[in-house]
Amino acid sequence: GSRLLRGRLYAKREDEKLRAMLRLTAPNDVNGASYLMREGEKSDEMYVFLPALNKVRRITGGSSDGPLFGTDLSYADIKQIHNAFSGNQPVIEAAEKLDGRAVKRLSVVPHQEAGSRYSRIRAWVDDESCVALKVEFLEGNSVRKRLTGPAKALERSGSYWYLSEATMEDLKEGSRTRLKITGVKSGVDMANRFFDTRNFYVGN
């Protein structure tokens, strides 16, 4: 089976820390459901709002690896997609070619404080755009999830590069989630309320 979700993702940097908020608009049963992630020095703050409960819930500890709105992405995976790798200092393992592009393979161990299920995260980062074309999430020595995007999906908005499509696979469950970005606006001021824990889920 499959299900199509639509929504908007708002993101910005504040004091070099990532702020990201996702709000769903379709289908009707999840319209208004929202997720907020605020990057911290050692650990991140994550919150989710579900209209059916009319309540904001903070995501803590191992819950951060739970599925985001039923997809193969976890609450914590949003951060990796934005290339904001938290943990010990990332290590450059090798220079390689991926999909015809020069990339660097990076490896990072998540902070213990984050409570991540992953023992290591590897990313193949494009030299020109600094966008990850592939990310592997390891449990022990095995790859649990893999995020991939074709080089042809690299697009640019102003000075920012992004992947217009990607696929997240859960290799253990045998499921996958396809991501597609249909439009991007960059370099615009966004209201602080989008990233405020008290009212991030309110309005447009």
ROVEXKOL-82179 format. One record per residue (C-alpha): x, y, z; residue number from 0; residue in one letter. Coordinates in steps of 0.001 Angstrom, whole numbers, padded with zeros to 6 digits. Layout:
       px       py       pz  num  residuo
        X        Y        Z  NUM        A
...
END
This chain:
       px       py       pz  num  residuo
   000000   000000   000000    0        G
   000952   003636  -000298    1        S
  -000124   007045   000956    2        R
   000552   010547  -000389    3        L
   001296   013360   002076    4        L
   001694   017011   001129    5        R
   003081   019867   003170    6        G
   005587   022696   003539    7        R
   008995   022682   005175    8        L
   010343   025918   006673    9        Y
   014010   026118   007657   10        A
   016579   028737   008632   11        K
   019811   029244   010560   12        R
   019784   031102   013853   13        E
   023153   031650   015587   14        D
   024526   028878   013329   15        E
   021837   026477   014603   16        K
   019259   024834   012369   17        L
   015552   025534   012862   18        R
   013160   023390   010800   19        A
   009371   023126   010831   20        M
   007240   020794   008723   21        L
   003480   021349   008407   22        R
   001209   018916   006528   23        L
  -001660   020177   004388   24        T
  -003040   016921   002937   25        A
  -004766   014521   003204   26        P
  -007538   015990   005349   27        N
  -007024   013712   008344   28        D
  -003516   015121   008932   29        V
  -004088   018700   007721   30        N
  -002321   020959   010240   31        G
  -000119   018263   011758   32        A
   003230   019946   012431   33        S
   006761   019070   013495   34        Y
   009421   021418   014874   35        L
   013140   020720   015303   36        M
   015519   023158   017018   37        R
   019204   022260   016945   38        E
   021135   022664   020205   39        G
   024770   022471   021275   40        E
   024647   018830   022430   41        K
   021052   017765   021885   42        S
   018078   018965   019879   43        D
   014543   019986   020813   44        E
   011776   018262   018853   45        M
   008038   018839   019069   46        Y
   005029   017461   017225   47        V
   001458   018782   017026   48        F
  -001424   016505   016046   49        L
  -004776   018235   015321   50        P
  -006791   015215   016514   51        A
  -005262   015629   019986   52        L
  -005001   019438   019798   53        N
  -001818   019164   021814   54        K
   001925   019749   021420   55        V
   004093   016828   022499   56        R
   007853   017008   023002   57        R
   009880   014198   021436   58        I
   012607   012972   023777   59        T
   015174   010176   024040   60        G
   014563   007106   021947   61        G
   011287   008572   020668   62        S
   013316   010732   018282   63        S
   013863   007616   016162   64        D
   010121   007048   015831   65        G
   008424   007394   012400   66        P
   007533   010927   011302   67        L
   003843   010942   010331   68        F
   004025   007275   009328   69        G
   006925   007694   006876   70        T
   010307   005970   006823   71        D
   011890   009149   008157   72        L
   012297   009548   011895   73        S
   011944   012814   013792   74        Y
   015745   012965   014002   75        A
   016323   012175   010301   76        D
   015113   015631   009244   77        I
   018349   017036   010596   78        K
   020519   014683   008554   79        Q
   018622   015615   005395   80        I
   019627   019232   006039   81        H
   023288   018154   006285   82        N
   023444   019309   009910   83        A
   025315   016297   011249   84        F
   025473   016285   015036   85        S
   027878   014150   017009   86        G
   031606   013873   017235   87        N
   033667   015673   014607   88        Q
   032838   014220   011163   89        P
   035673   012227   009595   90        V
   036436   012290   005864   91        I
   036821   008619   004975   92        E
   037479   008889   001252   93        A
   037112   010892  -001950   94        A
   034920   009025  -004414   95        E
   032701   009307  -007479   96        K
   028935   008897  -007151   97        L
   026517   009166  -010050   98        D
   029302   010799  -012064   99        G
   030009   013483  -009418  100        R
   033011   014022  -007153  101        A
   031974   013400  -003532  102        V
   033513   013077  -000085  103        K
   032415   010176   002111  104        R
   031937   011459   005654  105        L
   031358   009460   008842  106        S
   030024   010670   012189  107        V
   029094   009023   015507  108        V
   025936   010529   017082  109        P
   026188   012078   020543  110        H
   025125   009700   023322  111        Q
   022925   012468   024721  112        E
   020834   012381   021548  113        A
   019654   008826   022331  114        G
   019971   007827   018675  115        S
   019575   004186   017690  116        R
   022320   004627   015105  117        Y
   025910   003682   015845  118        S
   027232   005659   012878  119        R
   026004   007800   009991  120        I
   027807   007923   006649  121        R
   027168   010579   004013  122        A
   028385   010984   000439  123        W
   028537   014772   000046  124        V
   028781   016371  -003379  125        D
   031930   018527  -003693  126        D
   030285   021327  -005649  127        E
   026914   021706  -003908  128        S
   027756   020328  -000423  129        C
   024497   018321  -000651  130        V
   024465   014675   000460  131        A
   023577   012416  -002480  132        L
   023533   009356  -000220  133        K
   023248   008871   003548  134        V
   023476   005536   005375  135        E
   022249   005060   008943  136        F
   024013   002128   010628  137        L
   022859  -000029   013534  138        E
   025993  -001825   014674  139        G
   027735  -002842   011459  140        N
   024556  -003090   009387  141        S
   022861  -000371   007344  142        V
   019334   000110   008719  143        R
   018241   003007   006492  144        K
   019541   004536   003285  145        R
   018669   007930   001786  146        L
   019561   008393  -001904  147        T
   018982   011095  -004486  148        G
   020110   011180  -008136  149        P
   022599   013845  -009198  150        A
   020122   014998  -011858  151        K
   017821   016067  -009014  152        A
   020334   018655  -007751  153        L
   018793   022104  -008131  154        E
   019638   025602  -006986  155        R
   017599   028397  -005427  156        S
   019684   031543  -005048  157        G
   022910   030464  -003363  158        S
   021352   027270  -001931  159        Y
   021539   023807  -003472  160        W
   019038   021057  -002719  161        Y
   017785   017687  -003974  162        L
   014390   017973  -005630  163        S
   013735   014252  -005103  164        E
   015093   011484  -002909  165        A
   014154   008082  -001485  166        T
   014479   006873   002104  167        M
   014583   003074   002443  168        E
   014151   001097   005654  169        D
   016141  -002019   004792  170        L
   014901  -003947   007827  171        K
   011186  -003279   007274  172        E
   011375  -003415   003481  173        G
   009532  -000100   003084  174        S
   010422   003167   001397  175        R
   009369   006806   001326  176        T
   009773   008973  -001760  177        R
   010366   012685  -001223  178        L
   009673   015288  -003886  179        K
   010167   019048  -003583  180        I
   007848   020933  -005946  181        T
   009083   024454  -005214  182        G
   011589   026398  -003127  183        V
   011831   030006  -001974  184        K
   015094   031180  -000451  185        S
   016446   034438   000884  186        G
   013081   035505   002318  187        V
   012380   036523   005891  188        D
   010230   034056   007817  189        M
   008161   034834   010877  190        A
   009803   033694   014108  191        N
   006531   032018   015127  192        R
   007241   029216   012649  193        F
   010044   028115   014977  194        F
   008500   029097   018323  195        D
   007640   026104   020536  196        T
   004434   027823   021671  197        R
   002765   028466   018314  198        N
   004739   026873   015459  199        F
   001603   024963   014388  200        Y
  -000674   028023   014115  201        V
  -001684   029508   010757  202        G
   000219   029531   007457  203        N
END
